[in-house]
Each structure stands twice: as structure tokens, then as C-alpha cells.
């Protein structure tokens, strides 16, 4: 089935939201907030703060709150080496860097949590059709361009462009499929001029200076996300619409007719139920049409996805029911990974299947739907335990991390202690306080309403026994500001 893709942009002064809708279903969301713009792709003049031989890495000051992290494998060791030298022959970190040294670095991963940005010296500067790599000798064609004749045509054109404009490496992007020689040459000349001006600026810039920052999300959308299947790009801001059409007219001449300004009073995202979908994308459970469901748990180390048949009982035998649920889940999982922007290590626990052919079909289905993903993915075979291990390249925070923060009550655990557990903790604390302050006339327990109710109801007998044992009266006081797990026992 052919894909009809619509790209929607919701613009406010505070944030830009981009939704990719395929055949009427939301598949991907990008959010950029003005106060916390991502820095992936930015080029900085950095200064080496510390070299860590034991980690084969260095911390680089790029002018941000947290120093960036540069591993030895991300350091170019010359155009010929291109960063791909045999690890045994690669110089060690303290042969390549010294403290106080200045160097150009590019961000490949945004700062996440307590970690600073991940950096590389393998600089790349993208345009609509090309990616220029000044420190490399690689010449390549996007793997998504599959036609061999087209690949050869683009390779010849690319060699001509490089000989005219500069040295260095270059990759032809997927968007270049079918474009003529003039378009490629224009992109190549633009990148050549841009890189020259960046080097000139870098020579006189102080360490910690941004040498080049990436385009805003609205323009990056045109450069990176619009494909042959895109039927329309709708934007609800006239000012942004004008900027996008101006950019497209200069760099993507066939695109302006696809860009539309949406002037309607009803919010653009409401027309497509985008906000409702975003709410569902923050939930732990994802329902399948058959009645089954997914459970998605995201942690700092990895993401786990569990598939359950739920209310789906099927019409044939159990194996067929399991197979159909897993097949449906494979499509849903691929969509959820894109929608939630889940990256890193992902473990999928499909329902156990007996037939090897069923396992192969489920894996093939998962890979098929992942092919539409803009992020690079790698899927392993079904393990002996019935698990599928995969990775998805992570360059920015997940949807949950962008829109949410850890619960102030459970602090990200996803659960809190029961009132019964807290009551028993209070009993132990009462005993401690009674022994420490044996002259206290009374002990005051301040706790959450639900905890106090439990002490006066289910645990009333236990509290009475404790009062008799310590021979000190215990008074209860409700404190509305306290969470269920918080309490205080004070001698009076």
C-alpha cells in the first residue's frame, strides 16, 4: 500500500511541534522549545578540560553547563584514516589530545540527564541533497537509494561536484534520488562556501563559541523529513510559512507548492487528533485492535516491551492466536518507537511461539515497519528465551522526557509504598522516639490523610497496643501537604 504522508507544524512563540501523519495515523512527533533547543549538529570551538587515559576519552568545554564527552573512537586521525583505523593501530587518547588544546567538535547526542553532550571531531554539514564531511575521504550514496543505475549516476555526478568545489568526503542523501546535475552542483557549491566561512570564523573565535548551529525545527523539517510520499506540509503560522517558502524557493524549488498556510480557527492539531494521540503515547499500556496490548517500560538503561493477548482469544488454536497477536504487535511496536522516540537498547518480549516459521514472519514484519523509520535501527534474531533485542539510534530525548518529569512522590520509581507499609514504618519510628525521649509527655504523628485514616481504622488496634507498650499517648494530625510516603513523629 502506498504511503500518503502529511506533515503538520504547530507554531507558538514558546515551541514548535511537528507531526508526521501517514495514511491518517500519527507516526512521529518532534518538539523544539525555545528555552531548551536541542544542539545536535551544532559545531563548537571546544577546549580540552581533562584527558582520561583510563577511559580513552576527554571532557571538552563547549561553553555549556556540562562539559561534552569525546571518545577516542570519535576523533578523526586524518583524512586517509577517516576515523576507521584498526583499533590496534589507533593512537591512544593522550597522543591525540592535551589539556588546554582547542579543536572543532560537533554534537552527535544532546545532553541527557546527568550526562553532557556526546561529541565528535568527524564534522558533517548537511544540505538538502548532500552531507559534506571535510575531514573524510568517503564518497557514498544513501542505502535507501536501491536502484543500481541511479546510484551509479549519482556517484558520477558527485565526483564531478567534488572536483569542482573542494576536497573532503560527501554522502548523497535519499532526497537526491532523481535530481538533476544542476541541483547537486548548487548544493555542493553552497556547502563549499559555508564550510569556508565557518573555518574563517573559527580561526578568530574564543573556545566555547558556537561556530555553526543547526537550522530551526521548521526549516529542518523541509530539509530532512519531506520525501517523495509527502503530499502536503501544513503550518499554522503565517510568519513561519513565509520563512519556509523562502527557504524552499532557494534550496528546494519543487517544494513551495506543497507548503500550505493553515488559517483556520480550530487548532491544526485538533483536526488530526494529534494531542489525543500524544496523551496515549505517554501511557504505559498500548491497546491493540484485536484486544491484546503492549506494556512499554522506559528506563535509563533500556526500554522493554511486553506483548499480551489480553481479551483476544482468536478463532482457531492457541498458536494461531499468539501468532496473529505478535504480528499485530510488530506493526504497533515500530510505530510506538517512532512516536515516543525511544532509543538505545530495546528488548521485545513477544509471546512465545512454537513454530520457527512464525518467528521468522514476526521478525520480518517488525523489520518491514522499521524501514519507514528515519532513525537507524538494528534488529537481532529471536533469542533462546524468546526475546528480540534491537537498537534504535538516539540523538535526542524521548517524548516522555521532553513532556514529563519524574513524579515528586515516587521519584521515577513508578510506584509508592502502601498506606499499610507506611503505618508500620510509623510504628517503628514511634518506638525509636519513645526510647530516645523517655520523658516525652506525648508523641505527635503528622502524616497524609490516607495514612491517618488507616491508623484510625485498620491499624487502630495495633496503635492502641503500641501506646500501651510505650506508655505514652500518641496523637495523630493530618498534614495535607505531605505525600503518602512522608510523615514525621515529634515528641511533645
N, C-alpha and C positions, 0 to 999 in steps of 0.2 A: 504494500500500500504506500502510495506517495505521501510525503510529509508536507503539509501546509503549515508554514511557520509564521507566526505574528510576533513582533517584538513591541512591547509596551513600555513607555517611560513615564513615570510619575515624578514630577519635579516640584520640590518646595525649597525655600531658602536654606533649610537645615539639612536636607538629604535628597539623594537621587535614588530611585528604585527602578530596576529594570526587570521585567518579567518576559520569559520566553514561553510562548504558548504554541504547542504543536497539536494540530487536529483538535483544537478546542480544549486541550488539557494543559495545565501549567506544568512545565518541566524544569525550569531553572529560574532562580532569582538572584540578582546581585544588588547589594545595598551599599551606598557610599555616603557616609555622613561627614559634613564639613569639618566637624571638630575632631574626627578620627579617620581621616582619609588613609587608605592603605598606601604603602610605599613600595610595593613590589614593582620592579622595573626601574625605580629611581637609581640614578648614578650619583655617587658621593665622592668627594675627595676625602679619604679617610686617613687616620693616623694610627699607627700600631701602638696600642696601650701595653699589651702583655703578650709575650710569646710563651706558649705552653708546650714544651717538647714532649711531655708525657702524653698529651692528648693529640699531638701533631696538629695543633690549631693555634689560633691567635684571636685576641679580642681587639676589635677595631673601633676607635672613636669616630662616629659619623655625625656627631652633633646632636644625637638623641639622648633621652634619659638613660637608656640602657645601651651598652656597647654592643656592636654587632659581632657575630661569630663567623670566623673564616677558617675552614678546614683545609689542610694541605692539598686534598684532592680537588679543591675548588680554586686552586691557584694555577694560572697559566704559567708554563715554564718555557714559553717561546712559541712562535708560530708553527714551527715544524712539530714540536711536541704536542701542541694543541691541547694540553691538559690530559692526554690519553696515554701517557707513557706507562710502561710496565711498572707496577708498584715497587718492584725490587730495585729498579734503576732510578726511581723518582728521588730527588733531593729531599732531605728532612726539613722540617719547618724552620729551624733556626739557621739553615743555609739560605733560605729564601727571604726571610723577613727578620728585621731587627726592630727593637723598641724605638719609637720616635720617627720611624720611616713613614713617609707619605705615599699613598697609592690610590689609584682609582678602583672603586668597588661598586658592585651592583647588588641590589636587594633581590633575593630569589624567594624569600619567605618573610612575611610580615612578623613583627614581634608578637609572640603568643604567650599569654600568661606571664610567667616569670622569665621567659627566655627573650633575649634580644633578637634582632633580625638576623637571618641567615644570609651570608654574603658570598659573592664570587668575584674573581677578577676576570672571568670569562665574559666580558661585556658583550651585550647584544642590543641592537637598536632596531625596533620593528617599524615597518611601514605597512601599507595595505597589502602589498603582494610579496614583500621580501623581509627577511631578517638579516641585518648586517652584523657580522662578528669580526671586529677589527683585529683581534689578537689570534685569529684562527686562520687555517688554510682550507677548511672544509667547504665543499660546494655540494649542496644536497637539494633534493626535491621532497616535499611533504609526502609521507607514506600514504596519505589519503587520496593522492592522485594516482590511480591504479593503471590507467591506460599507458602502455609502454611507449607508443608513438608520441603521446603528449608529453611524457616525462623526458623523452629524448629531445623534443622540440624546445622545451623549457630549459633544458640543460645547455643547449647550444646558445640560446638567447642570453642565458645568464653569464656564460663565458664571455660573450661579446660585451655585455654591460660592464663586467669587472675589468676587462682590458681597457675600456674607455675611461672609467672613473677612479679606480683605486685598487689597492691590494687588500688582502683580508679575505675572510670567508663569508659565505652567503647561503641562506636557505630560502627556497621558493615556498611560499605559503600556499595552503589549499585554495585560497581565494584567487590565485593566479591562473587556475585552470581555464584555458580558453582565451586568455587576454592576449592582445597583440604585442608586437615588439616595442612600439612606441610607449605603451603603458609601462612596461617593465623598465625601459630606459629612463623614463621620467621618475619612477620610484627610486631607481639606482642613483640617479643624479641628486635627488633630494637627500638621500641618506649620506651620500658623499659630502655634500655641503654641510649637513647637520653635524656630522662627526668632526669635520674640520673646525667648525665654530665651537664645539664642545671642548676640543683639545686646547684651543686658544684660550677659552675661559678658564679651564682647569689649571693652566700654567700659572696664572696670577691669583687664583683663589686660595683662601686660607683653608687648612684642614677643618673638616666638619661642615663644609659648604655643599649644598645640593648643586651638582653640576647639570643635571637634567632630571626633571620629574615627568612622570608619565602623564598622558592626557587625562582629562576628567572622564568619569564613567560614561557620560552621554556620548562623547566622541569615541572612546574606546569601543563602545558597543558597535558603532559603524565600522570601525577598523577590524575588530576581531570576531564579532558574532554574526554579522549579516552574511548569509550564504545564498546559494542558488535557490534554496527552498523557501527563502523569506519572501512573503507576498506583500507585507506592509510593515512599516515602522511608525507607530503612533506615539506622539509626545504631547503632553497636556500643558506645556509652557511655550508661549509664542517666542519668547526670547531664546530659549534653548533650541526650539525648532529652527530659528534663523541661523544660529551658530552651526547646527548640524547640517543644514542645507548648504551653507557656505563651505564647510569642510568637505562635504561630499562633492560639490561642484568642482572643487580644486583637485581632490585626490581620487574620487570615485565617480566619474562623470555619469555612469549609467544608474546611479542610485537615487538622486534627488526626487525622481518621480515616485519612488516607493515611500518617501517620508511624508507623513501627514500630521498636521496640527489638529489636535482634538480640542474643540472649544466648548464641548457640552457642559451643562450644569451638573449632571450626575458624574461623580468621580470616575475616571477611566478604569481604575482597578475594580470598582464595584460592578461595572458592566461584565467583567470576566470572572467575578467572584474570587479575585486574587487574594484579598485579605482573609477570606474564609479558608482558603487553601493554606495560607501561611499559618493560621491558627492550628490547623490539623497537622502541619509539618513540624510543629513543636511538641506534639503529643508523643508519648512513648509507644502507644499501640496504633497500628495502621490496619484498618479493615480491608479485607479482600472481597470482591463481589460474590465469590462463592459461599462466603460465610466464614472462611478462615481468616487468619490475621497474622501480622508481623509484630514482634516486640523488638524495638530498637533501643539499645543502651549505649550511650556515648560516654567514654571515659577519656582521660588524658592519654592513656597508653594505646587504646584501640577502641573500635566500635564493634559490638556484637549484635547480630540479627538472628532472632529465633523465629521459626515458622511453625504455626499450629493450625490444625484443620478446623478447630472451633466448632461451629454449627454445621459445617459441611460434611454430610455423610455419604454423598455420592449415590450413584445408581447401580454400580457394579460391585466388584470386590474391593477389599481394603487397599491393595497395592495400586489399583487404578485411581482410587480416591486420593491417595497420597501423591501419586504422580501428577494428577491434574492440579492439586493444590500447589505443589512445588513449581510447576510450570507457570501458574499464575503469579506465584511469588517472585519468580525470576524477573518478570517484567516490572512488578511493583518495586522490587529492590533497586533495580537500575534507575528508576525514576526518583526514588527517595534519596539515593546517593547524590544525584544532581540537585534535587530540590533543597536538600538540607546542607549541601556542600560538605559532605562527610569525606574526610581524607585520612591518609596514613594506613595503618593496618586494619583490615575489616575481616571479621570471622563470621561466616554464614552457616547456621546450623539448619540445613534442610531436613525435613522429616525423612527418617531412614527409608531407603528404597532397596528392594531386594535385587531387582534386575539391573545389570550393568548398562543395558541399552537405555533404560530410563535415566540413569545417572548422566550418561553422555548427552542425552537430549536436553536435560535441565541445564547442564553446563553450557551447552551450545546456545540455548535460549538466552541465558544470562549474558554471554559474550556478545550475542547479536544486539541486545538492547543497550549494552555498554558502548557499542560502536558509535552511538549518537552523542556520547559524552564529549564535551570539549576538553575535559581533564584526562590525562594519561592514566590508563588502568592496566593492571596485570592480574590475571586470574590463574590460580593453581588448580590442579586436579583434585577430585574429591578424596579426602584423606581416609585412612582406615577407620577413623572414628566417625566418618560421615560428614565431616566439616569441609567447607570450601574456604580457603584462605585467599585473600586478594589485597591488592594495594590500590589506592587512588591518590594521585598526586595532590598534595595540599599546599597551596600557596597563600591562602587567606583563611580567616576564621570561619567556622561553620555558621550556619544560620542561627543556631541556638546561642552561640557565643556572641553573635552580633546583637541579637534582640533580647537576650536574657542575661541574668546574673545569678550566682548561687543563692539559694534560699537562706535568709538570715537565721532561720530556725534550725534547719538541718545542715547548713553549710555545705551543700552539694552532695550530701550522702543519699538523698532521695527518700529518707525515712526519718522518723523521730521516735524517741522512746515512748512507750505506752504510759498512760496515767498510773497503771499498776506498778510499773518499773520505777517511776519517779517517786511514788509513795514509799516504796521500800528503801529507796535511796534516802529519803527524808527521815525514815525511822532510824537508819544507821547514823545519820548526821545528828539526830536528837540524842542518841546515846553518846556520841563523841562530845557534844556540847555539855551534856549533863555531867560527864566525868571531868571536863576541863573547868567548868564553872559550877562546882558543887554547892555554892552559896546562892545561886540564882533563885529568885522567887518564882520565876515563870519563864517559859520558852515561847517565843513568838515565831510561828511558821508563816512566812509570806510566800504565796505561790499563785499559779494560774487558777482561774475559776474551775476548770475541769478537774484539776488535781485536788483542789479543796473539796469539791463535790464528792470525789472518790474517797477522800479521807473521812468525810462525814457519812458516807453510805456504805460501800462495800468494805472499806477498811476501818469502819468505826470501832468494831470490837478489838481489832489489833491495836488501834491508837489508844483505846481505854486501858488495855493490858500494859502498854508501854508506859503510860502515865503512872500507873500503879507501881510498876517496876522501878522507875527512876524517882518516884515520889515528888515530882514537880509537875504542876499543871501546864498543859500545852494549849496555847491559844492560836487559832487559825485566822489568817487575814488574806483576803483576795487582793491581788495586785494585777490590774488589768493589763499593764504594760509588759508583764513577764510572759515569756513563751512557755509552752508546756514542759520543756526540759529545765527551765530556770526556776530556782527557788532560793530562799535564804532562811536560816534558822538563827535567831538572835536571842541571847539571854537578856532578860529584863529584870 
